[in-house]
Amino acid sequence: MNYQQIGKKAKAVRTTITTASTNTKNAALLAIRDAIAGSRFQILEANQMDLEAARDNGLDEALLDRLELNNARIDVMIEGVEQIVALPDPVGEVSRMTRRPSGIEVGLMRQPLGVIGIIYESRPNVTIDAAALCLKSGNACVLRGGSEAFHSNQAIVQCIATGLTSVGLPQACVQVAPTADREFVGAMIGGDHPMCDVIIPRGGKGLIERISKEAKVPVIKHLDGNCHVYVDTESDQQKALQILENAKTHRYGVCNAAESFLIHEAVVKTLLPALDAVLKPYEVEIRGCERVCAILPSVSNATEEDWYQEYLGPVVAIKVVSSVDEAIEHINQYGSHHTDAIISTNYGTVRHFMRAVDSSSVIANASTRFADGFEYGLGAEIGISTDRIHARGPVGLEALTNQKWIVFGEGQVRA
């Protein structure tokens, strides 16, 4: 199979999708939404095939959870598309127009990134999220899902193709890899002529490390989701327990689940036994520092490696700290710069924490599970970025564009 033909098709339609009107793009998205709603049975049937094969191949529970589709998750997919339709179109937005002494007017205009390649594992909902975001932001895209979700992705891409065709947009605006072959990934990211202008990997650490090492085009990524919740000395303990429970147990196999709790020494003797009782029904294993083990003798001793760990399962590391600054230092040293939260009623402490913690999302008095493009009102996200480039945090519409300078003159020449 000549993989480069897929890249050529994507590049050939760049101008078409870049210049498509907002009305056309929104009409395509609504047609895609309707096609998904009308193909619900076929999508779930295809997903069931993938789930059965995944179980036979011994896929772990966290990945099975990511792979599974149900009616509720399809409803969320549909709602995500509708949110994207409702969002302002960033393409062509002009800002910072300034008249210079020469008489020229200078400003910035938003433009698509080009051909975006998204490489992901397990989650078939990424197929529709990625396609919808790229379409609305004027980008062509090439999507390569994991082999474990092959049938689900093919069912979803049929809905996308139906929506594009219904408004006269080329199907090549959104292409899904016809194979799960690893060589296809190589064609997307490397060689003399990579098929994509930008790569966004979503998946396990091994996948993202490979992409980061081998890609010859820019990569928007995060490696780990080692998220923390710090409980301050000035905090509402009932709210703290609710947040800690949700951040750890709402879903285990997601990158915004909390993996470490930091508890101020002034509240640990009352909070920790209550927290232990809250986590027991979920059979969450606690790995604690010496002070945690002294209060809860049945818990395991945390090792140095535990503070770095993204468990993606029913395990949490807990450490007692003496101050908010110690919590900040711990997070910045051991965290993955993804999402970290503080529970505190002191506004000054919250502000200090938010300024000092070096993460793509910093949350006060709410669960880390809110670090999500859908919850942030982005409609959906294509991933989370912890890089120090133009996109940091949930990558939504605006992050899939960059800016170019535009200049208006009336015949001026430079002296």
Secondary structure, 3 states (H helix, E strand, C coil): CCCHHHHHHHHHCHHHHHCCCHHHHHHHHHHHHHHHHHCHHHHHHHHHHHHHHHHHCCCCHHHHHHHCCCHHHHHHHHHHHHHHHHCCCCCCCEEEEEECCCCCEEEEEEEECCEEEEEECCCCHHHHHHHHHHHHCCCEEEEECCHHHHHHHHHHHHHHHHHHHHCCCCHHHEEECCCCCHHHHHHHHCCCCCCCCEEEEECCHHHHHHHHHHCCCCECCCCCCCEEEEECCCCCHHHHHHHHHHHHHCCCCCCCCEEEEEEECCCHHHHHHHHHHHHHHHCCEEEECHHHHHHCCCCEECCHHHHHCCCCCCEEEEEEECCHHHHHHHHHHHCCCCEEEEECCCHHHHHHHHHHCCCCEEEECCCHHHCCCCCCCCCCCCCEECCCCCCCEECCCHHHEEEEEEEECCCCCCC
